[in-house]
């Protein structure tokens, strides 16, 4: 797997600064993007196999959502 460079983009939306970083986290994923605004950060990571699965004639989509409340002190 080739090392991916970290790319960062910043822009303002109203009075807030939004930062988009590609390749900083989740290096084992095929692509990972973090979007942060103030004290909030979202990580989006995708993975894909190199070959299609046999017997699948549609585009399978799986979304796993994990909300980590303990990271802000709430359990």
PyMOL Python script that loads the backbone (N, CA, C, O; Angstrom):
from pymol import cmd

cmd.read_pdbstr("""\
ATOM      1  N   UNK A   1       0.837  -1.161   0.000  1.00  0.00           N
ATOM      2  CA  UNK A   1       0.000   0.000   0.000  1.00  0.00           C
ATOM      3  C   UNK A   1       0.891   1.236   0.000  1.00  0.00           C
ATOM      4  O   UNK A   1       1.803   1.339   0.821  1.00  0.00           O
ATOM      5  N   UNK A   2       0.645   2.154  -0.891  1.00  0.00           N
ATOM      6  CA  UNK A   2       1.455   3.361  -0.993  1.00  0.00           C
ATOM      7  C   UNK A   2       1.052   4.358   0.086  1.00  0.00           C
ATOM      8  O   UNK A   2      -0.119   4.452   0.457  1.00  0.00           O
ATOM      9  N   UNK A   3       2.021   5.089   0.577  1.00  0.00           N
ATOM     10  CA  UNK A   3       1.733   6.106   1.586  1.00  0.00           C
ATOM     11  C   UNK A   3       1.016   7.281   0.940  1.00  0.00           C
ATOM     12  O   UNK A   3       1.412   7.764  -0.120  1.00  0.00           O
ATOM     13  N   UNK A   4      -0.028   7.723   1.589  1.00  0.00           N
ATOM     14  CA  UNK A   4      -0.815   8.827   1.055  1.00  0.00           C
ATOM     15  C   UNK A   4      -0.399  10.123   1.740  1.00  0.00           C
ATOM     16  O   UNK A   4      -0.228  10.166   2.958  1.00  0.00           O
ATOM     17  N   UNK A   5      -0.242  11.150   0.964  1.00  0.00           N
ATOM     18  CA  UNK A   5       0.082  12.450   1.528  1.00  0.00           C
ATOM     19  C   UNK A   5      -1.142  13.011   2.232  1.00  0.00           C
ATOM     20  O   UNK A   5      -2.275  12.680   1.883  1.00  0.00           O
ATOM     21  N   UNK A   6      -0.914  13.847   3.209  1.00  0.00           N
ATOM     22  CA  UNK A   6      -1.993  14.510   3.918  1.00  0.00           C
ATOM     23  C   UNK A   6      -2.300  15.825   3.210  1.00  0.00           C
ATOM     24  O   UNK A   6      -1.416  16.657   3.007  1.00  0.00           O
ATOM     25  N   UNK A   7      -3.557  15.998   2.841  1.00  0.00           N
ATOM     26  CA  UNK A   7      -4.007  17.225   2.197  1.00  0.00           C
ATOM     27  C   UNK A   7      -4.983  17.915   3.132  1.00  0.00           C
ATOM     28  O   UNK A   7      -5.833  17.260   3.735  1.00  0.00           O
ATOM     29  N   UNK A   8      -4.870  19.229   3.260  1.00  0.00           N
ATOM     30  CA  UNK A   8      -5.717  19.982   4.162  1.00  0.00           C
ATOM     31  C   UNK A   8      -6.280  21.196   3.437  1.00  0.00           C
ATOM     32  O   UNK A   8      -5.561  21.898   2.726  1.00  0.00           O
ATOM     33  N   UNK A   9      -7.567  21.434   3.623  1.00  0.00           N
ATOM     34  CA  UNK A   9      -8.238  22.573   3.020  1.00  0.00           C
ATOM     35  C   UNK A   9      -9.012  23.309   4.111  1.00  0.00           C
ATOM     36  O   UNK A   9      -9.650  22.680   4.954  1.00  0.00           O
ATOM     37  N   UNK A  10      -8.956  24.624   4.094  1.00  0.00           N
ATOM     38  CA  UNK A  10      -9.684  25.437   5.066  1.00  0.00           C
ATOM     39  C   UNK A  10     -10.526  26.462   4.335  1.00  0.00           C
ATOM     40  O   UNK A  10     -10.114  27.021   3.319  1.00  0.00           O
ATOM     41  N   UNK A  11     -11.715  26.697   4.869  1.00  0.00           N
ATOM     42  CA  UNK A  11     -12.602  27.713   4.310  1.00  0.00           C
ATOM     43  C   UNK A  11     -13.466  28.262   5.426  1.00  0.00           C
ATOM     44  O   UNK A  11     -13.607  27.639   6.478  1.00  0.00           O
ATOM     45  N   UNK A  12     -14.034  29.406   5.198  1.00  0.00           N
ATOM     46  CA  UNK A  12     -14.932  30.013   6.167  1.00  0.00           C
ATOM     47  C   UNK A  12     -16.368  29.895   5.677  1.00  0.00           C
ATOM     48  O   UNK A  12     -16.666  30.112   4.502  1.00  0.00           O
ATOM     49  N   UNK A  13     -17.240  29.550   6.599  1.00  0.00           N
ATOM     50  CA  UNK A  13     -18.673  29.486   6.326  1.00  0.00           C
ATOM     51  C   UNK A  13     -19.335  30.352   7.381  1.00  0.00           C
ATOM     52  O   UNK A  13     -19.486  29.937   8.530  1.00  0.00           O
ATOM     53  N   UNK A  14     -19.729  31.551   6.994  1.00  0.00           N
ATOM     54  CA  UNK A  14     -20.212  32.508   7.976  1.00  0.00           C
ATOM     55  C   UNK A  14     -19.054  32.937   8.847  1.00  0.00           C
ATOM     56  O   UNK A  14     -18.027  33.385   8.337  1.00  0.00           O
ATOM     57  N   UNK A  15     -19.204  32.805  10.169  1.00  0.00           N
ATOM     58  CA  UNK A  15     -18.121  33.159  11.078  1.00  0.00           C
ATOM     59  C   UNK A  15     -17.350  31.940  11.570  1.00  0.00           C
ATOM     60  O   UNK A  15     -16.528  32.057  12.479  1.00  0.00           O
ATOM     61  N   UNK A  16     -17.604  30.772  10.984  1.00  0.00           N
ATOM     62  CA  UNK A  16     -16.939  29.526  11.389  1.00  0.00           C
ATOM     63  C   UNK A  16     -15.910  29.105  10.345  1.00  0.00           C
ATOM     64  O   UNK A  16     -16.117  29.275   9.144  1.00  0.00           O
ATOM     65  N   UNK A  17     -14.800  28.554  10.827  1.00  0.00           N
ATOM     66  CA  UNK A  17     -13.799  27.997   9.922  1.00  0.00           C
ATOM     67  C   UNK A  17     -14.003  26.486   9.834  1.00  0.00           C
ATOM     68  O   UNK A  17     -14.100  25.811  10.859  1.00  0.00           O
ATOM     69  N   UNK A  18     -14.068  25.962   8.634  1.00  0.00           N
ATOM     70  CA  UNK A  18     -14.227  24.527   8.397  1.00  0.00           C
ATOM     71  C   UNK A  18     -12.929  24.005   7.808  1.00  0.00           C
ATOM     72  O   UNK A  18     -12.396  24.567   6.851  1.00  0.00           O
ATOM     73  N   UNK A  19     -12.422  22.917   8.395  1.00  0.00           N
ATOM     74  CA  UNK A  19     -11.176  22.309   7.942  1.00  0.00           C
ATOM     75  C   UNK A  19     -11.461  20.896   7.446  1.00  0.00           C
ATOM     76  O   UNK A  19     -12.093  20.106   8.147  1.00  0.00           O
ATOM     77  N   UNK A  20     -10.998  20.577   6.244  1.00  0.00           N
ATOM     78  CA  UNK A  20     -11.132  19.253   5.656  1.00  0.00           C
ATOM     79  C   UNK A  20      -9.734  18.683   5.483  1.00  0.00           C
ATOM     80  O   UNK A  20      -8.889  19.294   4.830  1.00  0.00           O
ATOM     81  N   UNK A  21      -9.482  17.503   6.070  1.00  0.00           N
ATOM     82  CA  UNK A  21      -8.172  16.870   5.958  1.00  0.00           C
ATOM     83  C   UNK A  21      -8.342  15.473   5.379  1.00  0.00           C
ATOM     84  O   UNK A  21      -9.172  14.690   5.841  1.00  0.00           O
ATOM     85  N   UNK A  22      -7.554  15.177   4.373  1.00  0.00           N
ATOM     86  CA  UNK A  22      -7.614  13.886   3.693  1.00  0.00           C
ATOM     87  C   UNK A  22      -6.312  13.151   3.956  1.00  0.00           C
ATOM     88  O   UNK A  22      -5.233  13.701   3.737  1.00  0.00           O
ATOM     89  N   UNK A  23      -6.406  11.892   4.431  1.00  0.00           N
ATOM     90  CA  UNK A  23      -5.229  11.062   4.616  1.00  0.00           C
ATOM     91  C   UNK A  23      -4.518  11.218   5.944  1.00  0.00           C
ATOM     92  O   UNK A  23      -3.413  10.701   6.105  1.00  0.00           O
ATOM     93  N   UNK A  24      -5.116  11.916   6.905  1.00  0.00           N
ATOM     94  CA  UNK A  24      -4.457  12.111   8.194  1.00  0.00           C
ATOM     95  C   UNK A  24      -4.727  10.945   9.143  1.00  0.00           C
ATOM     96  O   UNK A  24      -3.811  10.480   9.822  1.00  0.00           O
ATOM     97  N   UNK A  25      -5.961  10.473   9.198  1.00  0.00           N
ATOM     98  CA  UNK A  25      -6.361   9.386  10.081  1.00  0.00           C
ATOM     99  C   UNK A  25      -6.771   8.168   9.267  1.00  0.00           C
ATOM    100  O   UNK A  25      -6.936   8.254   8.050  1.00  0.00           O
ATOM    101  N   UNK A  26      -6.936   7.030   9.942  1.00  0.00           N
ATOM    102  CA  UNK A  26      -7.431   5.779   9.340  1.00  0.00           C
ATOM    103  C   UNK A  26      -6.640   5.413   8.087  1.00  0.00           C
ATOM    104  O   UNK A  26      -7.209   5.267   7.005  1.00  0.00           O
ATOM    105  N   UNK A  27      -5.355   5.270   8.239  1.00  0.00           N
ATOM    106  CA  UNK A  27      -4.481   5.017   7.081  1.00  0.00           C
ATOM    107  C   UNK A  27      -4.700   3.655   6.434  1.00  0.00           C
ATOM    108  O   UNK A  27      -4.281   3.448   5.295  1.00  0.00           O
ATOM    109  N   UNK A  28      -5.351   2.713   7.137  1.00  0.00           N
ATOM    110  CA  UNK A  28      -5.614   1.409   6.534  1.00  0.00           C
ATOM    111  C   UNK A  28      -6.847   1.429   5.642  1.00  0.00           C
ATOM    112  O   UNK A  28      -7.045   0.497   4.862  1.00  0.00           O
ATOM    113  N   UNK A  29      -7.673   2.447   5.728  1.00  0.00           N
ATOM    114  CA  UNK A  29      -8.848   2.570   4.867  1.00  0.00           C
ATOM    115  C   UNK A  29      -8.393   3.011   3.477  1.00  0.00           C
ATOM    116  O   UNK A  29      -7.310   3.572   3.315  1.00  0.00           O
ATOM    117  N   UNK A  30      -9.239   2.749   2.476  1.00  0.00           N
ATOM    118  CA  UNK A  30      -8.917   3.198   1.124  1.00  0.00           C
ATOM    119  C   UNK A  30      -8.927   4.721   1.027  1.00  0.00           C
ATOM    120  O   UNK A  30      -8.131   5.306   0.293  1.00  0.00           O
ATOM    121  N   UNK A  31      -9.820   5.355   1.761  1.00  0.00           N
ATOM    122  CA  UNK A  31      -9.865   6.804   1.820  1.00  0.00           C
ATOM    123  C   UNK A  31     -10.470   7.213   3.158  1.00  0.00           C
ATOM    124  O   UNK A  31     -11.420   6.584   3.625  1.00  0.00           O
ATOM    125  N   UNK A  32      -9.938   8.246   3.770  1.00  0.00           N
ATOM    126  CA  UNK A  32     -10.458   8.746   5.035  1.00  0.00           C
ATOM    127  C   UNK A  32     -10.386  10.266   5.026  1.00  0.00           C
ATOM    128  O   UNK A  32      -9.366  10.852   4.661  1.00  0.00           O
ATOM    129  N   UNK A  33     -11.481  10.891   5.430  1.00  0.00           N
ATOM    130  CA  UNK A  33     -11.580  12.344   5.444  1.00  0.00           C
ATOM    131  C   UNK A  33     -12.074  12.784   6.815  1.00  0.00           C
ATOM    132  O   UNK A  33     -13.018  12.205   7.354  1.00  0.00           O
ATOM    133  N   UNK A  34     -11.444  13.798   7.374  1.00  0.00           N
ATOM    134  CA  UNK A  34     -11.954  14.406   8.603  1.00  0.00           C
ATOM    135  C   UNK A  34     -12.411  15.817   8.276  1.00  0.00           C
ATOM    136  O   UNK A  34     -11.737  16.556   7.559  1.00  0.00           O
ATOM    137  N   UNK A  35     -13.562  16.173   8.810  1.00  0.00           N
ATOM    138  CA  UNK A  35     -14.110  17.514   8.651  1.00  0.00           C
ATOM    139  C   UNK A  35     -14.311  18.067  10.045  1.00  0.00           C
ATOM    140  O   UNK A  35     -14.992  17.447  10.861  1.00  0.00           O
ATOM    141  N   UNK A  36     -13.730  19.223  10.335  1.00  0.00           N
ATOM    142  CA  UNK A  36     -13.870  19.803  11.663  1.00  0.00           C
ATOM    143  C   UNK A  36     -14.335  21.244  11.565  1.00  0.00           C
ATOM    144  O   UNK A  36     -13.984  21.986  10.649  1.00  0.00           O
ATOM    145  N   UNK A  37     -15.143  21.603  12.554  1.00  0.00           N
ATOM    146  CA  UNK A  37     -15.665  22.957  12.675  1.00  0.00           C
ATOM    147  C   UNK A  37     -15.772  23.254  14.160  1.00  0.00           C
ATOM    148  O   UNK A  37     -16.582  22.646  14.860  1.00  0.00           O
ATOM    149  N   UNK A  38     -14.967  24.175  14.642  1.00  0.00           N
ATOM    150  CA  UNK A  38     -14.945  24.460  16.067  1.00  0.00           C
ATOM    151  C   UNK A  38     -14.428  23.248  16.824  1.00  0.00           C
ATOM    152  O   UNK A  38     -13.356  22.730  16.512  1.00  0.00           O
ATOM    153  N   UNK A  39     -15.187  22.792  17.820  1.00  0.00           N
ATOM    154  CA  UNK A  39     -14.793  21.629  18.597  1.00  0.00           C
ATOM    155  C   UNK A  39     -15.397  20.331  18.110  1.00  0.00           C
ATOM    156  O   UNK A  39     -15.300  19.312  18.793  1.00  0.00           O
ATOM    157  N   UNK A  40     -16.019  20.346  16.945  1.00  0.00           N
ATOM    158  CA  UNK A  40     -16.669  19.149  16.404  1.00  0.00           C
ATOM    159  C   UNK A  40     -15.870  18.596  15.236  1.00  0.00           C
ATOM    160  O   UNK A  40     -15.448  19.338  14.349  1.00  0.00           O
ATOM    161  N   UNK A  41     -15.664  17.270  15.244  1.00  0.00           N
ATOM    162  CA  UNK A  41     -14.941  16.625  14.149  1.00  0.00           C
ATOM    163  C   UNK A  41     -15.697  15.378  13.715  1.00  0.00           C
ATOM    164  O   UNK A  41     -16.211  14.631  14.548  1.00  0.00           O
ATOM    165  N   UNK A  42     -15.760  15.160  12.413  1.00  0.00           N
ATOM    166  CA  UNK A  42     -16.395  13.977  11.841  1.00  0.00           C
ATOM    167  C   UNK A  42     -15.360  13.238  11.012  1.00  0.00           C
ATOM    168  O   UNK A  42     -14.656  13.847  10.207  1.00  0.00           O
ATOM    169  N   UNK A  43     -15.263  11.918  11.207  1.00  0.00           N
ATOM    170  CA  UNK A  43     -14.369  11.071  10.416  1.00  0.00           C
ATOM    171  C   UNK A  43     -15.215  10.216   9.491  1.00  0.00           C
ATOM    172  O   UNK A  43     -16.139   9.534   9.935  1.00  0.00           O
ATOM    173  N   UNK A  44     -14.901  10.251   8.214  1.00  0.00           N
ATOM    174  CA  UNK A  44     -15.564   9.410   7.218  1.00  0.00           C
ATOM    175  C   UNK A  44     -14.492   8.552   6.573  1.00  0.00           C
ATOM    176  O   UNK A  44     -13.546   9.074   5.982  1.00  0.00           O
ATOM    177  N   UNK A  45     -14.634   7.223   6.684  1.00  0.00           N
ATOM    178  CA  UNK A  45     -13.644   6.305   6.120  1.00  0.00           C
ATOM    179  C   UNK A  45     -14.355   5.294   5.226  1.00  0.00           C
ATOM    180  O   UNK A  45     -15.448   4.833   5.552  1.00  0.00           O
ATOM    181  N   UNK A  46     -13.738   4.953   4.106  1.00  0.00           N
ATOM    182  CA  UNK A  46     -14.308   3.966   3.193  1.00  0.00           C
ATOM    183  C   UNK A  46     -13.283   2.881   2.913  1.00  0.00           C
ATOM    184  O   UNK A  46     -12.077   3.127   2.917  1.00  0.00           O
ATOM    185  N   UNK A  47     -13.781   1.685   2.673  1.00  0.00           N
ATOM    186  CA  UNK A  47     -12.940   0.571   2.263  1.00  0.00           C
ATOM    187  C   UNK A  47     -13.597  -0.130   1.083  1.00  0.00           C
ATOM    188  O   UNK A  47     -14.811  -0.046   0.900  1.00  0.00           O
ATOM    189  N   UNK A  48     -12.810  -0.807   0.301  1.00  0.00           N
ATOM    190  CA  UNK A  48     -13.320  -1.545  -0.850  1.00  0.00           C
ATOM    191  C   UNK A  48     -12.421  -2.746  -1.094  1.00  0.00           C
ATOM    192  O   UNK A  48     -11.228  -2.712  -0.793  1.00  0.00           O
ATOM    193  N   UNK A  49     -13.000  -3.807  -1.641  1.00  0.00           N
ATOM    194  CA  UNK A  49     -12.185  -4.969  -1.992  1.00  0.00           C
ATOM    195  C   UNK A  49     -11.658  -4.799  -3.411  1.00  0.00           C
ATOM    196  O   UNK A  49     -12.203  -4.030  -4.203  1.00  0.00           O
ATOM    197  N   UNK A  50     -10.608  -5.517  -3.711  1.00  0.00           N
ATOM    198  CA  UNK A  50     -10.009  -5.418  -5.044  1.00  0.00           C
ATOM    199  C   UNK A  50     -10.812  -6.171  -6.103  1.00  0.00           C
ATOM    200  O   UNK A  50     -10.720  -5.854  -7.288  1.00  0.00           O
ATOM    201  N   UNK A  51     -11.586  -7.150  -5.693  1.00  0.00           N
ATOM    202  CA  UNK A  51     -12.372  -7.918  -6.670  1.00  0.00           C
ATOM    203  C   UNK A  51     -13.835  -7.980  -6.225  1.00  0.00           C
ATOM    204  O   UNK A  51     -14.121  -7.958  -5.027  1.00  0.00           O
ATOM    205  N   UNK A  52     -14.751  -8.056  -7.178  1.00  0.00           N
ATOM    206  CA  UNK A  52     -16.169  -8.126  -6.820  1.00  0.00           C
ATOM    207  C   UNK A  52     -16.533  -9.472  -6.198  1.00  0.00           C
ATOM    208  O   UNK A  52     -15.900 -10.489  -6.483  1.00  0.00           O
ATOM    209  N   UNK A  53     -17.550  -9.469  -5.353  1.00  0.00           N
ATOM    210  CA  UNK A  53     -18.024 -10.705  -4.745  1.00  0.00           C
ATOM    211  C   UNK A  53     -18.913 -11.452  -5.732  1.00  0.00           C
ATOM    212  O   UNK A  53     -19.774 -10.859  -6.382  1.00  0.00           O
ATOM    213  N   UNK A  54     -18.693 -12.749  -5.835  1.00  0.00           N
ATOM    214  CA  UNK A  54     -19.484 -13.553  -6.761  1.00  0.00           C
ATOM    215  C   UNK A  54     -20.911 -13.690  -6.253  1.00  0.00           C
ATOM    216  O   UNK A  54     -21.141 -13.800  -5.048  1.00  0.00           O
ATOM    217  N   UNK A  55     -21.866 -13.684  -7.173  1.00  0.00           N
ATOM    218  CA  UNK A  55     -23.266 -13.856  -6.829  1.00  0.00           C
ATOM    219  C   UNK A  55     -23.969 -12.578  -6.415  1.00  0.00           C
ATOM    220  O   UNK A  55     -25.161 -12.607  -6.110  1.00  0.00           O
ATOM    221  N   UNK A  56     -23.266 -11.462  -6.398  1.00  0.00           N
ATOM    222  CA  UNK A  56     -23.878 -10.180  -6.036  1.00  0.00           C
ATOM    223  C   UNK A  56     -24.152  -9.410  -7.328  1.00  0.00           C
ATOM    224  O   UNK A  56     -23.223  -9.061  -8.057  1.00  0.00           O
ATOM    225  N   UNK A  57     -25.444  -9.146  -7.610  1.00  0.00           N
ATOM    226  CA  UNK A  57     -25.793  -8.424  -8.834  1.00  0.00           C
ATOM    227  C   UNK A  57     -26.324  -7.027  -8.524  1.00  0.00           C
ATOM    228  O   UNK A  57     -27.040  -6.434  -9.330  1.00  0.00           O
ATOM    229  N   UNK A  58     -25.968  -6.508  -7.349  1.00  0.00           N
ATOM    230  CA  UNK A  58     -26.353  -5.153  -6.972  1.00  0.00           C
ATOM    231  C   UNK A  58     -25.195  -4.526  -6.213  1.00  0.00           C
ATOM    232  O   UNK A  58     -24.220  -5.202  -5.887  1.00  0.00           O
ATOM    233  N   UNK A  59     -25.301  -3.258  -5.938  1.00  0.00           N
ATOM    234  CA  UNK A  59     -24.257  -2.544  -5.214  1.00  0.00           C
ATOM    235  C   UNK A  59     -24.571  -2.601  -3.725  1.00  0.00           C
ATOM    236  O   UNK A  59     -25.395  -1.825  -3.242  1.00  0.00           O
ATOM    237  N   UNK A  60     -23.924  -3.513  -2.984  1.00  0.00           N
ATOM    238  CA  UNK A  60     -24.216  -3.591  -1.552  1.00  0.00           C
ATOM    239  C   UNK A  60     -23.610  -2.395  -0.812  1.00  0.00           C
ATOM    240  O   UNK A  60     -22.436  -2.068  -0.989  1.00  0.00           O
ATOM    241  N   UNK A  61     -24.414  -1.765  -0.001  1.00  0.00           N
ATOM    242  CA  UNK A  61     -23.954  -0.618   0.752  1.00  0.00           C
ATOM    243  C   UNK A  61     -24.204  -0.876   2.221  1.00  0.00           C
ATOM    244  O   UNK A  61     -25.325  -1.195   2.616  1.00  0.00           O
ATOM    245  N   UNK A  62     -23.177  -0.740   3.026  1.00  0.00           N
ATOM    246  CA  UNK A  62     -23.275  -0.973   4.460  1.00  0.00           C
ATOM    247  C   UNK A  62     -22.760   0.266   5.175  1.00  0.00           C
ATOM    248  O   UNK A  62     -21.662   0.747   4.894  1.00  0.00           O
ATOM    249  N   UNK A  63     -23.555   0.771   6.092  1.00  0.00           N
ATOM    250  CA  UNK A  63     -23.175   1.959   6.848  1.00  0.00           C
ATOM    251  C   UNK A  63     -23.173   1.591   8.320  1.00  0.00           C
ATOM    252  O   UNK A  63     -24.197   1.167   8.857  1.00  0.00           O
ATOM    253  N   UNK A  64     -22.041   1.749   8.973  1.00  0.00           N
ATOM    254  CA  UNK A  64     -21.917   1.530  10.410  1.00  0.00           C
ATOM    255  C   UNK A  64     -21.770   2.885  11.078  1.00  0.00           C
ATOM    256  O   UNK A  64     -20.862   3.651  10.754  1.00  0.00           O
ATOM    257  N   UNK A  65     -22.655   3.174  11.999  1.00  0.00           N
ATOM    258  CA  UNK A  65     -22.600   4.440  12.722  1.00  0.00           C
ATOM    259  C   UNK A  65     -22.341   4.130  14.182  1.00  0.00           C
ATOM    260  O   UNK A  65     -23.058   3.337  14.793  1.00  0.00           O
ATOM    261  N   UNK A  66     -21.335   4.744  14.731  1.00  0.00           N
ATOM    262  CA  UNK A  66     -21.017   4.585  16.145  1.00  0.00           C
ATOM    263  C   UNK A  66     -20.935   5.962  16.772  1.00  0.00           C
ATOM    264  O   UNK A  66     -20.110   6.789  16.382  1.00  0.00           O
ATOM    265  N   UNK A  67     -21.786   6.197  17.733  1.00  0.00           N
ATOM    266  CA  UNK A  67     -21.764   7.481  18.428  1.00  0.00           C
ATOM    267  C   UNK A  67     -21.070   7.272  19.770  1.00  0.00           C
ATOM    268  O   UNK A  67     -21.564   6.542  20.629  1.00  0.00           O
ATOM    269  N   UNK A  68     -19.969   7.894  19.934  1.00  0.00           N
ATOM    270  CA  UNK A  68     -19.135   7.712  21.121  1.00  0.00           C
ATOM    271  C   UNK A  68     -19.438   8.840  22.119  1.00  0.00           C
ATOM    272  O   UNK A  68     -18.776   9.878  22.115  1.00  0.00           O
ATOM    273  N   UNK A  69     -20.425   8.626  22.952  1.00  0.00           N
ATOM    274  CA  UNK A  69     -20.813   9.645  23.923  1.00  0.00           C
ATOM    275  C   UNK A  69     -19.774   9.794  25.032  1.00  0.00           C
ATOM    276  O   UNK A  69     -19.658  10.863  25.632  1.00  0.00           O
ATOM    277  N   UNK A  70     -19.018   8.730  25.308  1.00  0.00           N
ATOM    278  CA  UNK A  70     -18.041   8.822  26.386  1.00  0.00           C
ATOM    279  C   UNK A  70     -16.896   9.784  26.034  1.00  0.00           C
ATOM    280  O   UNK A  70     -16.158  10.216  26.920  1.00  0.00           O
ATOM    281  N   UNK A  71     -16.746  10.120  24.748  1.00  0.00           N
ATOM    282  CA  UNK A  71     -15.667  11.025  24.384  1.00  0.00           C
ATOM    283  C   UNK A  71     -15.932  12.446  24.857  1.00  0.00           C
ATOM    284  O   UNK A  71     -15.006  13.254  24.926  1.00  0.00           O
ATOM    285  N   UNK A  72     -17.181  12.765  25.185  1.00  0.00           N
ATOM    286  CA  UNK A  72     -17.499  14.105  25.711  1.00  0.00           C
ATOM    287  C   UNK A  72     -17.886  14.035  27.184  1.00  0.00           C
ATOM    288  O   UNK A  72     -18.425  14.991  27.741  1.00  0.00           O
ATOM    289  N   UNK A  73     -17.604  12.886  27.812  1.00  0.00           N
ATOM    290  CA  UNK A  73     -17.854  12.755  29.235  1.00  0.00           C
ATOM    291  C   UNK A  73     -19.229  12.223  29.577  1.00  0.00           C
ATOM    292  O   UNK A  73     -19.596  12.206  30.752  1.00  0.00           O
ATOM    293  N   UNK A  74     -20.007  11.787  28.591  1.00  0.00           N
ATOM    294  CA  UNK A  74     -21.334  11.221  28.842  1.00  0.00           C
ATOM    295  C   UNK A  74     -21.302   9.740  28.506  1.00  0.00           C
ATOM    296  O   UNK A  74     -20.822   9.344  27.444  1.00  0.00           O
ATOM    297  N   UNK A  75     -21.810   8.937  29.407  1.00  0.00           N
ATOM    298  CA  UNK A  75     -21.882   7.491  29.152  1.00  0.00           C
ATOM    299  C   UNK A  75     -23.337   7.049  29.260  1.00  0.00           C
ATOM    300  O   UNK A  75     -23.638   5.868  29.084  1.00  0.00           O
TER     301      UNK A  75
END
""", "prot")
cmd.dss("prot")
cmd.show_as("cartoon", "prot")
cmd.util.cbc("prot")
cmd.orient("prot")
